[in-house]
């Protein structure tokens, strides 16, 4: 199974690390890490992923397309037509088109979510509608051959769900155990409906400059599909 993972500068590292940690247990899995050019791509944490393929050398028919999300760099990537065209080409032939966090906005801008339900980070989720997608608040959303995880940590849940889709529930159960995935959130404020008003207001203030709607609107004006 060939998984095409798209990279771009300063994306959120855990969006990629979570899913591929679950997926690398699958027999025969092969990752292609794709960027505008091969070599290191630095993420939001300073951790670098190495792009093994550029847009021209990437496989034309991957089994899975996966796009991570992030903050402002992801919204800036919405303006990168070369990246969006590469995602669109790969997604047109893939068996699965997937994302985590605001990566779903990139799928939408590439014309791959029109008429599909999709998850996204809670702050940016409503903006999926500008690309013809149907925002869904679930932590993991599967609609036909589109699969998406919500914000950041949802990538682990998403990765495990997809492992079960591909290998059956016993495979998902096994990987969950091997990864010792048994979360116990210490503060129970991980979704806006759970957070107190002060925490939610502070979070919105932090996220506003990192996730500017104006860049979504600009990308939607060039909407594909």
Secondary structure, 3 states (H helix, E strand, C coil): CEEEEECCCCCCHHHHHHHHHHHCCCCCCEEEEEECCCEEEECCCCCEEEECEECCCCCCCCCEEEECCCCHHHHHHCCCHHHHHHHHHHHHHCCEEEEECCHHHHHHHCCCCCCCEECCCCCCHHHHHHHCCEECCCCEEEECCEEEECCCCHHHHHHHHHHHHHHCHHHHHHHHHHCCCCCCCCCCCCCCCCCCHHHHHHHHHHHHCCCCHHHHHHHHCCCCC
